[in-house]
Amino acid sequence: MSSQKQSVIILGTGSYVPDNIVTNDDMAKMVETSDEWIRTRTGIRERRFAADDEATSDMACKAGQRAIEASGVDRSDIDLIIVATMTPDMPFPSTACLVQSKLQLPNVCAFDVQAACSGFVYALGIASSMLQSGNFNKALIIGAEKTSPILDFKDRTTCVLFGDGAGAAVLSREEIEGAGILGTIGGADGSDPSVLQQPGGGSAIPASVESIQARQHFLKMNGKEIFKQAVRVMGQASADILEKLGYETSAIDLVVPHQANMRIIESLAKRMEIPMEKFHNNLDRYGNTSAASVGIALDEAYRAGRIQSGDVILLVAFGAGLTWASSLIKWQ
Ligand SMILES: CC(C)(COP(=O)(O)OP(=O)(O)OC[C@H]1O[C@@H](n2cnc3c(N)ncnc32)[C@H](O)[C@@H]1OP(=O)(O)O)[C@@H](O)C(=O)NCCC(=O)NCCS
């Protein structure tokens, strides 16, 4: 997707996190853990948990609204909504349809993407291709996640890691050459879903008294295995997109990685030989917000003035599946 006469650019970004701050000390009141353990093993200091009456679509709408405002686009011109989430309001209809109604976007095709923590980058790639095809003009993509209800507060190895929030971007096809979303790649390996999964609640293990008693509706993870895979696939996805588009690592101005664990990000930085100062991180404040994490970090980086015209930005993510994805953007 490089150097066409028309480019898909990000016109505006937005994000939202719930008000409720849950510190590591708060977590230590729920499970046997400590601020020191969580900070040194993960880099997380606090996370946000949504209110009981705040669903994924509500957070998605707040982030989406901010992205629309930042983009200056008339909402009737948006013709595509993609919501990336692994915690939809309900199995169906899609969260994207709920967002369509709540944000009153009259002329859209709307659907969800389920690629877990890689979801925002997957959505960016899909939306970019759909706009590039000429069949769509302006897209609202949102990564939104309410992980708190699927966290097992009896499992200290997982519940301390995740948080809730949403990140969004408005994409548009414009008459600009050689800028915008230069390319996106994704990959998947479903050979061992047990490394990170929510086993219950789907067609394999429908909700039952037994499934609930067996705690199968909570997130389960083999942290050590995920850690190893994360460093490997994020490194590979980053190298692959650079090679595909003919860019050197030295051309990158900013990396916006999935926010799962600071040690994973540091390993990626080392592997790619990119200084940590070029990474935008907010893991300390929000934990892992899954599909929302890259969107929130991108919005924060932009609003903090870390992204200027002409900058080359690498987005890279991995998640349950396993899935992974990377995207290279030249800011217009
Ligand atoms: C989960 C993770 C932080 C664990 O870190 P780790 O250094 O591998 O820790 P270990 O699993 O080896 O556990 C070490 C010890 O700490 C304990 N421990 C685990 N969680 C703990 C917690 N929250 N508080 C205190 N102790 C904890 C373990 O029980 C273990 O104790 P033991 O040695 O007595 O058995 C790390 O593996 C990780 O981040 N993995 C990737 C997870 C991820 O990114 N998931 C999202 C993918 S999108």
The ligand as a Gaussian input file, in Angstrom:
#p B3LYP/6-31G(d) Opt

LIG

0 1
 C        2.379000     -12.480000      34.355000
 C        3.830000     -12.068000      34.524000
 C        3.901000     -10.626000      35.000000
 C        4.450000     -12.958000      35.581000
 O        5.801000     -12.579000      35.768000
 P        6.915000     -13.681000      35.978000
 O        8.170000     -12.970000      36.289000
 O        6.876000     -14.586000      34.796000
 O        6.413000     -14.381000      37.264000
 P        6.155000     -15.934000      37.463000
 O        4.949000     -16.356000      36.696000
 O        7.469000     -16.634000      37.229000
 O        5.824000     -15.966000      38.983000
 C        6.827000     -15.771000      39.941000
 C        6.199000     -15.905000      41.304000
 O        5.364000     -14.756000      41.539000
 C        4.093000     -15.185000      41.938000
 N        3.095000     -14.253000      41.494000
 C        2.396000     -14.256000      40.344000
 N        1.565000     -13.204000      40.305000
 C        1.774000     -12.511000      41.440000
 C        1.235000     -11.328000      41.969000
 N        0.303000     -10.615000      41.326000
 N        1.700000     -10.890000      43.159000
 C        2.637000     -11.560000      43.839000
 N        3.171000     -12.699000      43.388000
 C        2.751000     -13.165000      42.202000
 C        3.911000     -16.550000      41.308000
 O        2.944000     -17.286000      42.016000
 C        5.307000     -17.119000      41.447000
 O        5.469000     -17.588000      42.771000
 P        6.217000     -19.004000      43.013000
 O        7.607000     -18.771000      42.458000
 O        6.128000     -19.128000      44.474000
 O        5.433000     -19.989000      42.237000
 C        4.613000     -12.224000      33.214000
 O        4.775000     -13.584000      32.907000
 C        3.928000     -11.544000      32.068000
 O        3.756000     -10.351000      32.053000
 N        3.579000     -12.302000      31.033000
 C        2.920000     -11.738000      29.866000
 C        1.493000     -11.475000      30.191000
 C        0.825000     -10.640000      29.128000
 O        1.434000      -9.791000      28.549000
 N       -0.456000     -10.912000      28.889000
 C       -1.246000     -10.176000      27.984000
 C       -1.031000     -10.586000      26.589000
 S       -1.837000      -9.518000      25.506000

